[in-house]
Structures are given as C-alpha cells and as structure tokens.
C-alpha cells in the first residue's frame, strides 16, 4: 500500500508541474527552429525564362537563392519539383549589375519574375507578357539603373556568326552589329531569323 501511495503521489505532482519532466525534455532535444538564415547570392545570376538550366545551377529570383534539382527551361524557381529554395538573399552582390542580364527581345514570352535590361535599366516582369516593352508599368517593374559600366565595345573579340559552325549553349557571336548568346545547341540558325529567339538571346547592339 505504501508503494502504491508513493506512485500515485508522484504522478499527481508531475501532473501539477511540481516535478519537471527532465528526462523527456532531454530525449526530445531542443525545439526545432523555423528560422532560415540569409544566404549569399553574390554570384547567382537572375533566373531567365529562356535559359536552359542543368541540375545544380543556382539562380536568384524574387530575392531568393534557388538551385536546380534537374534540367529545366522556362520553369519558375517556385516550382519545387525542379528547384530547391535556399532562402532569402543576404543583400550581398550588386542588385544593379546587368552584366549577365539579357536584353528585352520582341516576340519573346516573359513569365512573372523574369528580369531583363532595356535602355540601361533593369526590369522585372509583373505578369506574363509578350511584345510589351519594359516601361509599361502594368507589366514591368523598374528596378533602377544598371550600375555596372558598359564595355567600350560589347562585341570586342566576339566572332561573327558562321553558317557551318556548330554552336553550343553559352557561345557568343555577333551578327548584323548585334551581340547574341546561344541558349540552345544549333547549326545554321541565324540569330535574326524569325525562329532565332528559340536558339539565341539578343544581348543588344555592338555600338
């Protein structure tokens, strides 16, 4: 009877909070935190709807750093099947840097969040659009002046496009005094053809 009385008394004290449940707390460990630390996005380029991404590629989008889980193109980083969100950017880098930001191109469809440069300014699409020039505030947000200095000749040392050359993603050429970067492997596809934007990103005038 004495043992039973002690067990009941101990259980009552525990329920009333007189005895802290130290053993259970130690086993459970510290409470999980939902806080996500800011990440360094200094060297991450802005996501672009016309770029072919491979698994492991990192991009910046809506002030978050994302990494591609598998190869994809024109799939916004918020799609968790193809992208992993590493968290908010810590403010590092140069938000006005337009060095690797493509120029706006007519007949190209831009999805919400896509960024381009136009007239030495940086823009982000507010909504999916085609043939709507940056500056139209219904579709584009003006993010300010491009702060990186423009090269004296943006086409310096860039070869002229050639008909029988096989071009791979990332190759750059100049054609009709404009600079282009390959976004899809191609051969005999002139950058200024009607279907050229499917293979080439227009990086602007060589002037």
C-alpha positions in Angstrom: 0.0 0.0 0.0 2.8 2.4 0.9 4.5 1.8 -2.6 1.2 2.4 -4.4 0.6 5.6 -2.4 4.1 6.9 -3.4 3.4 6.2 -7.1 0.1 8.0 -7.0 1.6 10.9 -5.2 4.4 11.2 -7.7 2.1 11.1 -10.7 -0.1 13.8 -9.1 2.9 16.0 -8.5 4.1 15.6 -12.1 0.7 16.5 -13.5 0.6 19.6 -11.4 4.0 20.7 -12.6 5.8 20.2 -9.3 8.3 17.8 -10.9 9.8 19.0 -14.3 9.9 16.3 -16.9 13.7 16.5 -17.4 14.1 13.0 -18.8 11.6 13.6 -21.6 12.9 17.0 -22.4 16.5 15.7 -22.8 15.3 12.9 -25.1 13.3 15.3 -27.2 16.2 17.7 -27.6 15.9 21.5 -28.4 12.8 22.8 -30.1 13.2 22.9 -33.9 13.5 26.4 -35.3 11.8 27.6 -38.5 14.2 30.5 -38.9 16.0 30.4 -42.3 19.4 32.2 -42.4 20.0 34.6 -45.2 22.2 33.2 -48.0 24.9 34.7 -50.2 23.6 35.4 -53.7 26.6 37.5 -54.9 27.5 35.2 -57.8 24.0 33.9 -58.6 22.6 35.2 -61.9 18.9 36.2 -62.2 16.6 33.4 -63.3 15.8 33.7 -67.0 12.9 32.0 -68.8 14.9 31.5 -71.9 17.9 29.8 -70.3 18.5 26.1 -70.2 19.4 25.1 -66.6 21.2 21.9 -65.5 21.0 20.2 -62.2 23.0 22.2 -59.6 22.7 25.5 -61.3 21.9 28.4 -58.9 19.9 31.5 -59.6 18.5 34.5 -57.8 14.8 35.2 -58.1 12.5 37.4 -56.1 15.4 37.9 -53.7 15.7 34.2 -53.0 18.5 31.8 -54.0 17.4 28.7 -55.8 19.2 25.6 -57.1 18.0 23.4 -60.0 17.1 19.9 -58.9 17.1 18.7 -62.5 17.5 20.1 -66.0 14.7 22.5 -67.0 13.8 25.6 -69.1 11.1 28.2 -68.5 10.1 26.7 -65.2 9.9 29.3 -62.5 12.0 28.6 -59.4 8.9 28.4 -57.2 8.2 25.0 -58.8 9.5 22.7 -56.1 9.7 19.7 -58.5 12.6 21.4 -60.3 14.0 23.9 -57.8 15.2 24.0 -54.2 14.7 27.3 -52.3 17.8 28.0 -50.3 16.3 31.1 -48.6 16.4 34.9 -48.7 19.4 36.6 -50.2 21.5 38.4 -47.6 21.8 41.6 -49.6 25.2 40.8 -50.9 26.1 41.4 -54.5 25.1 44.2 -56.8 21.4 44.4 -57.4 22.0 46.9 -60.2 24.5 44.7 -62.1 23.2 43.9 -65.5 26.3 42.2 -66.9 24.7 38.8 -67.5 21.1 40.0 -67.7 19.6 39.5 -71.2 18.2 42.4 -73.2 14.5 42.6 -73.7 13.6 41.0 -77.0 10.4 41.4 -79.0 8.3 38.2 -79.7 9.7 36.6 -76.5 7.3 35.5 -73.8 8.4 36.6 -70.3 6.9 35.0 -67.2 6.3 36.7 -63.9 9.6 37.4 -62.2 11.7 37.3 -65.4 14.3 40.1 -65.4 15.7 41.9 -68.4 17.7 45.1 -69.2 16.4 47.8 -71.5 17.7 51.3 -72.2 20.4 50.8 -69.5 17.7 50.0 -66.9 16.8 46.7 -65.1 13.2 45.5 -65.2 11.2 42.6 -63.7 8.0 41.2 -65.2 5.0 41.8 -63.0 2.9 39.4 -65.2 3.5 37.1 -68.1 3.7 39.1 -71.3 4.8 39.1 -75.0 5.8 42.2 -77.0 5.2 44.5 -74.1 8.3 46.8 -73.8 9.7 47.5 -70.4 8.5 50.8 -69.2 4.9 49.7 -69.3 4.1 49.7 -65.6 1.2 47.3 -65.9 3.6 44.5 -66.9 7.1 45.6 -65.7 8.7 46.9 -62.5 11.6 49.3 -63.0 14.4 48.1 -60.7 16.6 51.1 -61.5 19.7 51.9 -63.5 22.3 49.3 -64.4 25.3 50.1 -62.3 27.9 48.0 -64.0 29.9 50.0 -66.5 29.2 49.2 -70.1 32.3 47.9 -72.0 33.7 50.3 -74.7 32.8 47.7 -77.3 30.5 44.9 -76.2 31.3 42.9 -79.3 35.1 43.1 -78.9 36.8 39.7 -79.6 33.4 38.1 -80.3 33.4 36.1 -83.5 30.9 36.7 -86.3 28.2 34.1 -86.7 29.2 31.4 -89.3 26.8 29.2 -91.2 28.6 25.8 -90.8 29.7 26.2 -87.2 28.1 24.1 -84.5 27.2 26.3 -81.6 26.6 25.2 -78.0 24.8 26.8 -75.1 26.7 29.8 -73.9 28.6 30.5 -77.1 28.5 34.2 -78.1 28.5 35.7 -81.6 27.9 39.0 -83.3 25.6 39.3 -86.3 24.4 42.5 -88.1 26.1 44.6 -85.4 24.3 42.8 -82.6 25.6 40.5 -79.9 23.9 37.1 -79.3 24.4 34.3 -76.8 23.4 30.7 -77.6 20.6 29.3 -75.4 20.2 26.1 -77.3 22.7 24.0 -79.4 22.3 24.8 -83.1 23.8 24.9 -86.5 22.8 27.1 -89.5 20.3 29.0 -87.4 20.9 32.7 -88.0 20.3 34.8 -84.8 18.0 37.2 -86.6 15.8 34.6 -88.2 12.1 34.5 -87.1 12.8 31.4 -85.0 16.2 32.8 -83.9 15.0 33.7 -80.4 14.4 30.0 -79.7 18.2 29.5 -80.1 19.8 32.9 -79.4 19.4 35.5 -76.7 19.8 39.1 -78.1 22.3 41.0 -75.9 21.9 44.2 -77.7 23.8 46.5 -80.1 27.5 46.3 -80.7 27.6 50.1 -80.8 
